[in-house]
Amino acid sequence: MSKSDSLKNGMRSGLDGLLSSTGKSTQKKEPAPVKAEKEPAVHCNFVIDKSIHTRMKYLAIKKNMSLRNIVNEAMKEYLEKHEK
């Protein structure tokens, strides 16, 4: 069989070959996980010591996190400690 014959045979099914049946599936579907609502972010500007900023940047790189996530985590821990 030549390449052109093989190509023709492969294309005979057309769109029907690309579409799947919409009948009932035999696989048991698990319910989709519920997404927690994302808390809105706010922009804030503040000044910190350069040495603290540098240490936090290195920590973010080491933990493969963003500086934003490092700051959020640190602030949450601070609030938990002081709101008791």
PDB file with SEQRES, HELIX, SHEET and CRYST1 records, atoms N, CA, C and O in Angstrom:
SEQRES   1 A   84  MET SER LYS SER ASP SER LEU LYS ASN GLY MET ARG SER          
SEQRES   2 A   84  GLY LEU ASP GLY LEU LEU SER SER THR GLY LYS SER THR          
SEQRES   3 A   84  GLN LYS LYS GLU PRO ALA PRO VAL LYS ALA GLU LYS GLU          
SEQRES   4 A   84  PRO ALA VAL HIS CYS ASN PHE VAL ILE ASP LYS SER ILE          
SEQRES   5 A   84  HIS THR ARG MET LYS TYR LEU ALA ILE LYS LYS ASN MET          
SEQRES   6 A   84  SER LEU ARG ASN ILE VAL ASN GLU ALA MET LYS GLU TYR          
SEQRES   7 A   84  LEU GLU LYS HIS GLU LYS                                      
HELIX    1 AA1 LYS A    3  MET A   11  1                                   9    
HELIX    2 AA2 GLY A   14  LEU A   18  1                                   5    
HELIX    3 AA3 LYS A   50  LYS A   62  1                                  13    
HELIX    4 AA4 LEU A   67  HIS A   82  1                                  16    
CRYST1    1.000    1.000    1.000  90.00  90.00  90.00 P 1           1          
ATOM      1  N   MET A   1       0.860  -1.172   0.000  1.00  0.00           N  
ATOM      2  CA  MET A   1       0.000   0.000   0.000  1.00  0.00           C  
ATOM      3  C   MET A   1       0.901   1.227   0.000  1.00  0.00           C  
ATOM      4  O   MET A   1       1.858   1.316   0.769  1.00  0.00           O  
ATOM      5  N   SER A   2       0.573   2.176  -0.884  1.00  0.00           N  
ATOM      6  CA  SER A   2       1.389   3.388  -0.973  1.00  0.00           C  
ATOM      7  C   SER A   2       1.001   4.383   0.112  1.00  0.00           C  
ATOM      8  O   SER A   2      -0.019   4.229   0.782  1.00  0.00           O  
ATOM      9  N   LYS A   3       1.839   5.411   0.271  1.00  0.00           N  
ATOM     10  CA  LYS A   3       1.567   6.433   1.288  1.00  0.00           C  
ATOM     11  C   LYS A   3       0.253   7.147   1.011  1.00  0.00           C  
ATOM     12  O   LYS A   3      -0.494   7.446   1.943  1.00  0.00           O  
ATOM     13  N   SER A   4      -0.040   7.424  -0.247  1.00  0.00           N  
ATOM     14  CA  SER A   4      -1.273   8.135  -0.570  1.00  0.00           C  
ATOM     15  C   SER A   4      -2.498   7.284  -0.256  1.00  0.00           C  
ATOM     16  O   SER A   4      -3.510   7.809   0.207  1.00  0.00           O  
ATOM     17  N   ASP A   5      -2.420   5.970  -0.504  1.00  0.00           N  
ATOM     18  CA  ASP A   5      -3.538   5.089  -0.170  1.00  0.00           C  
ATOM     19  C   ASP A   5      -3.750   5.047   1.346  1.00  0.00           C  
ATOM     20  O   ASP A   5      -4.882   5.065   1.828  1.00  0.00           O  
ATOM     21  N   SER A   6      -2.646   4.991   2.081  1.00  0.00           N  
ATOM     22  CA  SER A   6      -2.736   4.965   3.541  1.00  0.00           C  
ATOM     23  C   SER A   6      -3.373   6.254   4.054  1.00  0.00           C  
ATOM     24  O   SER A   6      -4.197   6.227   4.968  1.00  0.00           O  
ATOM     25  N   LEU A   7      -2.988   7.373   3.463  1.00  0.00           N  
ATOM     26  CA  LEU A   7      -3.554   8.661   3.860  1.00  0.00           C  
ATOM     27  C   LEU A   7      -5.038   8.725   3.532  1.00  0.00           C  
ATOM     28  O   LEU A   7      -5.828   9.213   4.341  1.00  0.00           O  
ATOM     29  N   LYS A   8      -5.418   8.253   2.386  1.00  0.00           N  
ATOM     30  CA  LYS A   8      -6.831   8.248   1.992  1.00  0.00           C  
ATOM     31  C   LYS A   8      -7.654   7.387   2.947  1.00  0.00           C  
ATOM     32  O   LYS A   8      -8.742   7.789   3.361  1.00  0.00           O  
ATOM     33  N   ASN A   9      -7.146   6.215   3.298  1.00  0.00           N  
ATOM     34  CA  ASN A   9      -7.867   5.326   4.209  1.00  0.00           C  
ATOM     35  C   ASN A   9      -8.000   5.958   5.597  1.00  0.00           C  
ATOM     36  O   ASN A   9      -9.020   5.797   6.267  1.00  0.00           O  
ATOM     37  N   GLY A  10      -6.968   6.670   6.013  1.00  0.00           N  
ATOM     38  CA  GLY A  10      -7.009   7.312   7.319  1.00  0.00           C  
ATOM     39  C   GLY A  10      -7.975   8.474   7.359  1.00  0.00           C  
ATOM     40  O   GLY A  10      -8.486   8.808   8.428  1.00  0.00           O  
ATOM     41  N   MET A  11      -8.240   9.099   6.229  1.00  0.00           N  
ATOM     42  CA  MET A  11      -9.111  10.270   6.186  1.00  0.00           C  
ATOM     43  C   MET A  11     -10.558   9.901   5.888  1.00  0.00           C  
ATOM     44  O   MET A  11     -11.411  10.788   5.893  1.00  0.00           O  
ATOM     45  N   ARG A  12     -10.870   8.661   5.634  1.00  0.00           N  
ATOM     46  CA  ARG A  12     -12.223   8.262   5.267  1.00  0.00           C  
ATOM     47  C   ARG A  12     -13.223   8.517   6.380  1.00  0.00           C  
ATOM     48  O   ARG A  12     -14.392   8.801   6.115  1.00  0.00           O  
ATOM     49  N   SER A  13     -12.780   8.420   7.598  1.00  0.00           N  
ATOM     50  CA  SER A  13     -13.733   8.592   8.687  1.00  0.00           C  
ATOM     51  C   SER A  13     -14.102  10.058   8.886  1.00  0.00           C  
ATOM     52  O   SER A  13     -15.110  10.348   9.531  1.00  0.00           O  
ATOM     53  N   GLY A  14     -13.332  10.970   8.362  1.00  0.00           N  
ATOM     54  CA  GLY A  14     -13.646  12.397   8.440  1.00  0.00           C  
ATOM     55  C   GLY A  14     -13.884  12.866   9.866  1.00  0.00           C  
ATOM     56  O   GLY A  14     -13.185  12.461  10.795  1.00  0.00           O  
ATOM     57  N   LEU A  15     -14.876  13.722  10.022  1.00  0.00           N  
ATOM     58  CA  LEU A  15     -15.192  14.263  11.344  1.00  0.00           C  
ATOM     59  C   LEU A  15     -15.665  13.190  12.310  1.00  0.00           C  
ATOM     60  O   LEU A  15     -15.449  13.292  13.518  1.00  0.00           O  
ATOM     61  N   ASP A  16     -16.316  12.156  11.773  1.00  0.00           N  
ATOM     62  CA  ASP A  16     -16.799  11.081  12.642  1.00  0.00           C  
ATOM     63  C   ASP A  16     -15.643  10.426  13.404  1.00  0.00           C  
ATOM     64  O   ASP A  16     -15.820   9.977  14.537  1.00  0.00           O  
ATOM     65  N   GLY A  17     -14.475  10.372  12.790  1.00  0.00           N  
ATOM     66  CA  GLY A  17     -13.314   9.781  13.443  1.00  0.00           C  
ATOM     67  C   GLY A  17     -12.768  10.662  14.552  1.00  0.00           C  
ATOM     68  O   GLY A  17     -12.117  10.175  15.477  1.00  0.00           O  
ATOM     69  N   LEU A  18     -13.031  11.952  14.461  1.00  0.00           N  
ATOM     70  CA  LEU A  18     -12.525  12.885  15.473  1.00  0.00           C  
ATOM     71  C   LEU A  18     -13.481  13.054  16.639  1.00  0.00           C  
ATOM     72  O   LEU A  18     -13.066  13.400  17.746  1.00  0.00           O  
ATOM     73  N   LEU A  19     -14.759  12.810  16.392  1.00  0.00           N  
ATOM     74  CA  LEU A  19     -15.757  13.011  17.433  1.00  0.00           C  
ATOM     75  C   LEU A  19     -16.009  11.715  18.184  1.00  0.00           C  
ATOM     76  O   LEU A  19     -15.970  10.625  17.612  1.00  0.00           O  
ATOM     77  N   SER A  20     -16.264  11.854  19.459  1.00  0.00           N  
ATOM     78  CA  SER A  20     -16.568  10.668  20.243  1.00  0.00           C  
ATOM     79  C   SER A  20     -18.049  10.646  20.574  1.00  0.00           C  
ATOM     80  O   SER A  20     -18.741  11.657  20.461  1.00  0.00           O  
ATOM     81  N   SER A  21     -18.513   9.505  20.975  1.00  0.00           N  
ATOM     82  CA  SER A  21     -19.911   9.315  21.302  1.00  0.00           C  
ATOM     83  C   SER A  21     -20.299  10.149  22.513  1.00  0.00           C  
ATOM     84  O   SER A  21     -19.495  10.342  23.425  1.00  0.00           O  
ATOM     85  N   THR A  22     -21.534  10.644  22.521  1.00  0.00           N  
ATOM     86  CA  THR A  22     -22.026  11.402  23.672  1.00  0.00           C  
ATOM     87  C   THR A  22     -22.891  10.536  24.565  1.00  0.00           C  
ATOM     88  O   THR A  22     -23.588  11.036  25.448  1.00  0.00           O  
ATOM     89  N   GLY A  23     -22.842   9.233  24.331  1.00  0.00           N  
ATOM     90  CA  GLY A  23     -23.617   8.302  25.149  1.00  0.00           C  
ATOM     91  C   GLY A  23     -23.058   8.233  26.561  1.00  0.00           C  
ATOM     92  O   GLY A  23     -22.052   8.863  26.885  1.00  0.00           O  
ATOM     93  N   LYS A  24     -23.741   7.446  27.395  1.00  0.00           N  
ATOM     94  CA  LYS A  24     -23.309   7.319  28.781  1.00  0.00           C  
ATOM     95  C   LYS A  24     -21.949   6.654  28.847  1.00  0.00           C  
ATOM     96  O   LYS A  24     -21.681   5.671  28.155  1.00  0.00           O  
ATOM     97  N   SER A  25     -21.107   7.202  29.683  1.00  0.00           N  
ATOM     98  CA  SER A  25     -19.773   6.673  29.873  1.00  0.00           C  
ATOM     99  C   SER A  25     -19.811   5.525  30.867  1.00  0.00           C  
ATOM    100  O   SER A  25     -20.609   5.524  31.804  1.00  0.00           O  
ATOM    101  N   THR A  26     -18.949   4.557  30.654  1.00  0.00           N  
ATOM    102  CA  THR A  26     -18.875   3.440  31.580  1.00  0.00           C  
ATOM    103  C   THR A  26     -17.943   3.740  32.740  1.00  0.00           C  
ATOM    104  O   THR A  26     -17.914   3.005  33.727  1.00  0.00           O  
ATOM    105  N   GLN A  27     -17.181   4.819  32.624  1.00  0.00           N  
ATOM    106  CA  GLN A  27     -16.275   5.194  33.701  1.00  0.00           C  
ATOM    107  C   GLN A  27     -17.038   5.972  34.763  1.00  0.00           C  
ATOM    108  O   GLN A  27     -17.902   6.794  34.457  1.00  0.00           O  
ATOM    109  N   LYS A  28     -16.699   5.695  36.021  1.00  0.00           N  
ATOM    110  CA  LYS A  28     -17.321   6.409  37.136  1.00  0.00           C  
ATOM    111  C   LYS A  28     -16.609   7.747  37.289  1.00  0.00           C  
ATOM    112  O   LYS A  28     -15.394   7.799  37.483  1.00  0.00           O  
ATOM    113  N   LYS A  29     -17.373   8.816  37.201  1.00  0.00           N  
ATOM    114  CA  LYS A  29     -16.785  10.144  37.309  1.00  0.00           C  
ATOM    115  C   LYS A  29     -16.817  10.606  38.750  1.00  0.00           C  
ATOM    116  O   LYS A  29     -17.824  10.467  39.445  1.00  0.00           O  
ATOM    117  N   GLU A  30     -15.688  11.164  39.190  1.00  0.00           N  
ATOM    118  CA  GLU A  30     -15.616  11.725  40.527  1.00  0.00           C  
ATOM    119  C   GLU A  30     -16.091  13.176  40.470  1.00  0.00           C  
ATOM    120  O   GLU A  30     -15.872  13.860  39.470  1.00  0.00           O  
ATOM    121  N   PRO A  31     -16.734  13.646  41.527  1.00  0.00           N  
ATOM    122  CA  PRO A  31     -17.170  15.037  41.517  1.00  0.00           C  
ATOM    123  C   PRO A  31     -15.964  15.975  41.473  1.00  0.00           C  
ATOM    124  O   PRO A  31     -14.916  15.689  42.051  1.00  0.00           O  
ATOM    125  N   ALA A  32     -16.129  17.072  40.793  1.00  0.00           N  
ATOM    126  CA  ALA A  32     -15.052  18.054  40.681  1.00  0.00           C  
ATOM    127  C   ALA A  32     -14.797  18.682  42.036  1.00  0.00           C  
ATOM    128  O   ALA A  32     -15.742  18.957  42.776  1.00  0.00           O  
ATOM    129  N   PRO A  33     -13.530  18.915  42.378  1.00  0.00           N  
ATOM    130  CA  PRO A  33     -13.241  19.537  43.668  1.00  0.00           C  
ATOM    131  C   PRO A  33     -13.785  20.963  43.709  1.00  0.00           C  
ATOM    132  O   PRO A  33     -13.771  21.684  42.712  1.00  0.00           O  
ATOM    133  N   VAL A  34     -14.260  21.341  44.880  1.00  0.00           N  
ATOM    134  CA  VAL A  34     -14.812  22.677  45.048  1.00  0.00           C  
ATOM    135  C   VAL A  34     -13.663  23.649  45.206  1.00  0.00           C  
ATOM    136  O   VAL A  34     -12.789  23.454  46.050  1.00  0.00           O  
ATOM    137  N   LYS A  35     -13.661  24.697  44.397  1.00  0.00           N  
ATOM    138  CA  LYS A  35     -12.604  25.699  44.461  1.00  0.00           C  
ATOM    139  C   LYS A  35     -12.933  26.713  45.537  1.00  0.00           C  
ATOM    140  O   LYS A  35     -14.047  27.230  45.614  1.00  0.00           O  
ATOM    141  N   ALA A  36     -11.952  26.981  46.354  1.00  0.00           N  
ATOM    142  CA  ALA A  36     -12.131  28.015  47.373  1.00  0.00           C  
ATOM    143  C   ALA A  36     -12.061  29.377  46.699  1.00  0.00           C  
ATOM    144  O   ALA A  36     -11.277  29.592  45.775  1.00  0.00           O  
ATOM    145  N   GLU A  37     -12.886  30.280  47.173  1.00  0.00           N  
ATOM    146  CA  GLU A  37     -12.864  31.610  46.587  1.00  0.00           C  
ATOM    147  C   GLU A  37     -11.541  32.266  46.887  1.00  0.00           C  
ATOM    148  O   GLU A  37     -11.031  32.196  48.005  1.00  0.00           O  
ATOM    149  N   LYS A  38     -10.994  32.902  45.879  1.00  0.00           N  
ATOM    150  CA  LYS A  38      -9.717  33.573  46.035  1.00  0.00           C  
ATOM    151  C   LYS A  38      -9.959  34.935  46.669  1.00  0.00           C  
ATOM    152  O   LYS A  38     -10.781  35.724  46.204  1.00  0.00           O  
ATOM    153  N   GLU A  39      -9.229  35.184  47.730  1.00  0.00           N  
ATOM    154  CA  GLU A  39      -9.371  36.459  48.420  1.00  0.00           C  
ATOM    155  C   GLU A  39      -8.801  37.561  47.539  1.00  0.00           C  
ATOM    156  O   GLU A  39      -7.729  37.392  46.957  1.00  0.00           O  
ATOM    157  N   PRO A  40      -9.502  38.690  47.433  1.00  0.00           N  
ATOM    158  CA  PRO A  40      -8.974  39.777  46.590  1.00  0.00           C  
ATOM    159  C   PRO A  40      -7.679  40.323  47.170  1.00  0.00           C  
ATOM    160  O   PRO A  40      -7.517  40.397  48.388  1.00  0.00           O  
ATOM    161  N   ALA A  41      -6.772  40.699  46.305  1.00  0.00           N  
ATOM    162  CA  ALA A  41      -5.483  41.244  46.717  1.00  0.00           C  
ATOM    163  C   ALA A  41      -5.547  42.766  46.733  1.00  0.00           C  
ATOM    164  O   ALA A  41      -6.337  43.378  46.014  1.00  0.00           O  
ATOM    165  N   VAL A  42      -4.718  43.352  47.549  1.00  0.00           N  
ATOM    166  CA  VAL A  42      -4.586  44.811  47.584  1.00  0.00           C  
ATOM    167  C   VAL A  42      -3.113  45.151  47.418  1.00  0.00           C  
ATOM    168  O   VAL A  42      -2.230  44.388  47.809  1.00  0.00           O  
ATOM    169  N   HIS A  43      -2.875  46.297  46.837  1.00  0.00           N  
ATOM    170  CA  HIS A  43      -1.512  46.785  46.688  1.00  0.00           C  
ATOM    171  C   HIS A  43      -1.178  47.648  47.890  1.00  0.00           C  
ATOM    172  O   HIS A  43      -1.989  48.466  48.324  1.00  0.00           O  
ATOM    173  N   CYS A  44       0.015  47.461  48.422  1.00  0.00           N  
ATOM    174  CA  CYS A  44       0.453  48.325  49.512  1.00  0.00           C  
ATOM    175  C   CYS A  44       1.935  48.622  49.329  1.00  0.00           C  
ATOM    176  O   CYS A  44       2.709  47.785  48.864  1.00  0.00           O  
ATOM    177  N   ASN A  45       2.298  49.825  49.705  1.00  0.00           N  
ATOM    178  CA  ASN A  45       3.695  50.241  49.625  1.00  0.00           C  
ATOM    179  C   ASN A  45       4.197  50.498  51.024  1.00  0.00           C  
ATOM    180  O   ASN A  45       3.564  51.222  51.792  1.00  0.00           O  
ATOM    181  N   PHE A  46       5.313  49.919  51.357  1.00  0.00           N  
ATOM    182  CA  PHE A  46       5.926  50.181  52.645  1.00  0.00           C  
ATOM    183  C   PHE A  46       7.433  50.043  52.495  1.00  0.00           C  
ATOM    184  O   PHE A  46       7.928  49.434  51.546  1.00  0.00           O  
ATOM    185  N   VAL A  47       8.134  50.610  53.431  1.00  0.00           N  
ATOM    186  CA  VAL A  47       9.587  50.615  53.387  1.00  0.00           C  
ATOM    187  C   VAL A  47      10.106  49.631  54.434  1.00  0.00           C  
ATOM    188  O   VAL A  47       9.687  49.670  55.591  1.00  0.00           O  
ATOM    189  N   ILE A  48      11.022  48.747  54.022  1.00  0.00           N  
ATOM    190  CA  ILE A  48      11.659  47.818  54.950  1.00  0.00           C  
ATOM    191  C   ILE A  48      13.171  47.944  54.801  1.00  0.00           C  
ATOM    192  O   ILE A  48      13.670  48.491  53.818  1.00  0.00           O  
ATOM    193  N   ASP A  49      13.880  47.434  55.783  1.00  0.00           N  
ATOM    194  CA  ASP A  49      15.343  47.454  55.719  1.00  0.00           C  
ATOM    195  C   ASP A  49      15.828  46.616  54.546  1.00  0.00           C  
ATOM    196  O   ASP A  49      15.278  45.552  54.263  1.00  0.00           O  
ATOM    197  N   LYS A  50      16.858  47.102  53.869  1.00  0.00           N  
ATOM    198  CA  LYS A  50      17.395  46.408  52.703  1.00  0.00           C  
ATOM    199  C   LYS A  50      17.868  44.996  53.062  1.00  0.00           C  
ATOM    200  O   LYS A  50      17.689  44.065  52.278  1.00  0.00           O  
ATOM    201  N   SER A  51      18.467  44.837  54.235  1.00  0.00           N  
ATOM    202  CA  SER A  51      18.979  43.509  54.631  1.00  0.00           C  
ATOM    203  C   SER A  51      17.829  42.509  54.788  1.00  0.00           C  
ATOM    204  O   SER A  51      17.972  41.340  54.429  1.00  0.00           O  
ATOM    205  N   ILE A  52      16.697  42.962  55.320  1.00  0.00           N  
ATOM    206  CA  ILE A  52      15.532  42.076  55.468  1.00  0.00           C  
ATOM    207  C   ILE A  52      14.982  41.707  54.100  1.00  0.00           C  
ATOM    208  O   ILE A  52      14.647  40.550  53.845  1.00  0.00           O  
ATOM    209  N   HIS A  53      14.892  42.699  53.224  1.00  0.00           N  
ATOM    210  CA  HIS A  53      14.387  42.456  51.869  1.00  0.00           C  
ATOM    211  C   HIS A  53      15.265  41.436  51.144  1.00  0.00           C  
ATOM    212  O   HIS A  53      14.760  40.518  50.500  1.00  0.00           O  
ATOM    213  N   THR A  54      16.574  41.606  51.255  1.00  0.00           N  
ATOM    214  CA  THR A  54      17.508  40.697  50.590  1.00  0.00           C  
ATOM    215  C   THR A  54      17.368  39.279  51.141  1.00  0.00           C  
ATOM    216  O   THR A  54      17.331  38.320  50.371  1.00  0.00           O  
ATOM    217  N   ARG A  55      17.291  39.139  52.452  1.00  0.00           N  
ATOM    218  CA  ARG A  55      17.138  37.821  53.065  1.00  0.00           C  
ATOM    219  C   ARG A  55      15.835  37.164  52.638  1.00  0.00           C  
ATOM    220  O   ARG A  55      15.793  35.959  52.391  1.00  0.00           O  
ATOM    221  N   MET A  56      14.764  37.960  52.552  1.00  0.00           N  
ATOM    222  CA  MET A  56      13.470  37.403  52.142  1.00  0.00           C  
ATOM    223  C   MET A  56      13.493  36.978  50.673  1.00  0.00           C  
ATOM    224  O   MET A  56      12.894  35.965  50.310  1.00  0.00           O  
ATOM    225  N   LYS A  57      14.174  37.738  49.841  1.00  0.00           N  
ATOM    226  CA  LYS A  57      14.293  37.361  48.428  1.00  0.00           C  
ATOM    227  C   LYS A  57      15.050  36.042  48.282  1.00  0.00           C  
ATOM    228  O   LYS A  57      14.642  35.173  47.512  1.00  0.00           O  
ATOM    229  N   TYR A  58      16.138  35.895  49.012  1.00  0.00           N  
ATOM    230  CA  TYR A  58      16.894  34.641  48.956  1.00  0.00           C  
ATOM    231  C   TYR A  58      16.066  33.472  49.479  1.00  0.00           C  
ATOM    232  O   TYR A  58      16.125  32.373  48.928  1.00  0.00           O  
ATOM    233  N   LEU A  59      15.297  33.705  50.536  1.00  0.00           N  
ATOM    234  CA  LEU A  59      14.431  32.652  51.066  1.00  0.00           C  
ATOM    235  C   LEU A  59      13.382  32.251  50.031  1.00  0.00           C  
ATOM    236  O   LEU A  59      13.100  31.066  49.851  1.00  0.00           O  
ATOM    237  N   ALA A  60      12.809  33.242  49.354  1.00  0.00           N  
ATOM    238  CA  ALA A  60      11.809  32.958  48.317  1.00  0.00           C  
ATOM    239  C   ALA A  60      12.414  32.107  47.202  1.00  0.00           C  
ATOM    240  O   ALA A  60      11.781  31.174  46.710  1.00  0.00           O  
ATOM    241  N   ILE A  61      13.634  32.434  46.812  1.00  0.00           N  
ATOM    242  CA  ILE A  61      14.303  31.660  45.761  1.00  0.00           C  
ATOM    243  C   ILE A  61      14.562  30.245  46.251  1.00  0.00           C  
ATOM    244  O   ILE A  61      14.319  29.279  45.527  1.00  0.00           O  
ATOM    245  N   LYS A  62      15.060  30.119  47.489  1.00  0.00           N  
ATOM    246  CA  LYS A  62      15.383  28.807  48.055  1.00  0.00           C  
ATOM    247  C   LYS A  62      14.142  27.923  48.150  1.00  0.00           C  
ATOM    248  O   LYS A  62      14.214  26.723  47.887  1.00  0.00           O  
ATOM    249  N   LYS A  63      12.990  28.517  48.528  1.00  0.00           N  
ATOM    250  CA  LYS A  63      11.754  27.752  48.685  1.00  0.00           C  
ATOM    251  C   LYS A  63      10.939  27.684  47.397  1.00  0.00           C  
ATOM    252  O   LYS A  63       9.847  27.116  47.378  1.00  0.00           O  
ATOM    253  N   ASN A  64      11.474  28.268  46.316  1.00  0.00           N  
ATOM    254  CA  ASN A  64      10.790  28.309  45.026  1.00  0.00           C  
ATOM    255  C   ASN A  64       9.398  28.946  45.167  1.00  0.00           C  
ATOM    256  O   ASN A  64       8.402  28.426  44.663  1.00  0.00           O  
ATOM    257  N   MET A  65       9.365  30.073  45.860  1.00  0.00           N  
ATOM    258  CA  MET A  65       8.128  30.814  46.076  1.00  0.00           C  
ATOM    259  C   MET A  65       8.339  32.251  45.606  1.00  0.00           C  
ATOM    260  O   MET A  65       9.466  32.679  45.357  1.00  0.00           O  
ATOM    261  N   SER A  66       7.255  32.972  45.492  1.00  0.00           N  
ATOM    262  CA  SER A  66       7.364  34.386  45.166  1.00  0.00           C  
ATOM    263  C   SER A  66       7.583  35.179  46.451  1.00  0.00           C  
ATOM    264  O   SER A  66       7.224  34.729  47.539  1.00  0.00           O  
ATOM    265  N   LEU A  67       8.169  36.349  46.314  1.00  0.00           N  
ATOM    266  CA  LEU A  67       8.366  37.212  47.471  1.00  0.00           C  
ATOM    267  C   LEU A  67       7.015  37.573  48.075  1.00  0.00           C  
ATOM    268  O   LEU A  67       6.892  37.688  49.295  1.00  0.00           O  
ATOM    269  N   ARG A  68       6.008  37.751  47.236  1.00  0.00           N  
ATOM    270  CA  ARG A  68       4.661  38.052  47.715  1.00  0.00           C  
ATOM    271  C   ARG A  68       4.154  36.949  48.652  1.00  0.00           C  
ATOM    272  O   ARG A  68       3.605  37.236  49.715  1.00  0.00           O  
ATOM    273  N   ASN A  69       4.341  35.688  48.251  1.00  0.00           N  
ATOM    274  CA  ASN A  69       3.877  34.577  49.087  1.00  0.00           C  
ATOM    275  C   ASN A  69       4.659  34.490  50.392  1.00  0.00           C  
ATOM    276  O   ASN A  69       4.094  34.163  51.436  1.00  0.00           O  
ATOM    277  N   ILE A  70       5.949  34.780  50.335  1.00  0.00           N  
ATOM    278  CA  ILE A  70       6.760  34.782  51.554  1.00  0.00           C  
ATOM    279  C   ILE A  70       6.251  35.843  52.517  1.00  0.00           C  
ATOM    280  O   ILE A  70       6.098  35.577  53.709  1.00  0.00           O  
ATOM    281  N   VAL A  71       5.988  37.045  52.010  1.00  0.00           N  
ATOM    282  CA  VAL A  71       5.506  38.143  52.858  1.00  0.00           C  
ATOM    283  C   VAL A  71       4.127  37.802  53.424  1.00  0.00           C  
ATOM    284  O   VAL A  71       3.877  38.027  54.608  1.00  0.00           O  
ATOM    285  N   ASN A  72       3.238  37.267  52.602  1.00  0.00           N  
ATOM    286  CA  ASN A  72       1.902  36.887  53.086  1.00  0.00           C  
ATOM    287  C   ASN A  72       1.993  35.836  54.188  1.00  0.00           C  
ATOM    288  O   ASN A  72       1.303  35.932  55.203  1.00  0.00           O  
ATOM    289  N   GLU A  73       2.838  34.842  53.987  1.00  0.00           N  
ATOM    290  CA  GLU A  73       2.996  33.788  54.983  1.00  0.00           C  
ATOM    291  C   GLU A  73       3.543  34.363  56.293  1.00  0.00           C  
ATOM    292  O   GLU A  73       3.072  34.012  57.375  1.00  0.00           O  
ATOM    293  N   ALA A  74       4.526  35.234  56.189  1.00  0.00           N  
ATOM    294  CA  ALA A  74       5.114  35.843  57.386  1.00  0.00           C  
ATOM    295  C   ALA A  74       4.091  36.700  58.128  1.00  0.00           C  
ATOM    296  O   ALA A  74       4.030  36.679  59.357  1.00  0.00           O  
ATOM    297  N   MET A  75       3.300  37.443  57.387  1.00  0.00           N  
ATOM    298  CA  MET A  75       2.297  38.300  58.022  1.00  0.00           C  
ATOM    299  C   MET A  75       1.194  37.471  58.688  1.00  0.00           C  
ATOM    300  O   MET A  75       0.721  37.826  59.768  1.00  0.00           O  
ATOM    301  N   LYS A  76       0.781  36.369  58.049  1.00  0.00           N  
ATOM    302  CA  LYS A  76      -0.223  35.492  58.657  1.00  0.00           C  
ATOM    303  C   LYS A  76       0.290  34.915  59.970  1.00  0.00           C  
ATOM    304  O   LYS A  76      -0.433  34.886  60.966  1.00  0.00           O  
ATOM    305  N   GLU A  77       1.546  34.454  59.972  1.00  0.00           N  
ATOM    306  CA  GLU A  77       2.126  33.901  61.195  1.00  0.00           C  
ATOM    307  C   GLU A  77       2.209  34.963  62.285  1.00  0.00           C  
ATOM    308  O   GLU A  77       1.943  34.674  63.452  1.00  0.00           O  
ATOM    309  N   TYR A  78       2.572  36.181  61.919  1.00  0.00           N  
ATOM    310  CA  TYR A  78       2.665  37.269  62.888  1.00  0.00           C  
ATOM    311  C   TYR A  78       1.298  37.562  63.494  1.00  0.00           C  
ATOM    312  O   TYR A  78       1.175  37.740  64.706  1.00  0.00           O  
ATOM    313  N   LEU A  79       0.274  37.611  62.649  1.00  0.00           N  
ATOM    314  CA  LEU A  79      -1.080  37.889  63.132  1.00  0.00           C  
ATOM    315  C   LEU A  79      -1.579  36.764  64.042  1.00  0.00           C  
ATOM    316  O   LEU A  79      -2.175  37.025  65.087  1.00  0.00           O  
ATOM    317  N   GLU A  80      -1.333  35.507  63.641  1.00  0.00           N  
ATOM    318  CA  GLU A  80      -1.753  34.383  64.486  1.00  0.00           C  
ATOM    319  C   GLU A  80      -1.089  34.448  65.855  1.00  0.00           C  
ATOM    320  O   GLU A  80      -1.718  34.133  66.865  1.00  0.00           O  
ATOM    321  N   LYS A  81       0.151  34.846  65.894  1.00  0.00           N  
ATOM    322  CA  LYS A  81       0.888  34.933  67.153  1.00  0.00           C  
ATOM    323  C   LYS A  81       0.352  36.044  68.040  1.00  0.00           C  
ATOM    324  O   LYS A  81       0.296  35.885  69.260  1.00  0.00           O  
ATOM    325  N   HIS A  82      -0.047  37.172  67.447  1.00  0.00           N  
ATOM    326  CA  HIS A  82      -0.422  38.340  68.233  1.00  0.00           C  
ATOM    327  C   HIS A  82      -1.924  38.543  68.401  1.00  0.00           C  
ATOM    328  O   HIS A  82      -2.328  39.438  69.144  1.00  0.00           O  
ATOM    329  N   GLU A  83      -2.750  37.761  67.753  1.00  0.00           N  
ATOM    330  CA  GLU A  83      -4.204  37.915  67.891  1.00  0.00           C  
ATOM    331  C   GLU A  83      -4.796  36.956  68.920  1.00  0.00           C  
ATOM    332  O   GLU A  83      -6.016  36.911  69.075  1.00  0.00           O  
ATOM    333  N   LYS A  84      -3.985  36.205  69.611  1.00  0.00           N  
ATOM    334  CA  LYS A  84      -4.502  35.246  70.605  1.00  0.00           C  
ATOM    335  C   LYS A  84      -4.906  35.929  71.880  1.00  0.00           C  
ATOM    336  O   LYS A  84      -5.359  35.271  72.816  1.00  0.00           O  
TER     337      LYS A  84                                                      
END                                                                             
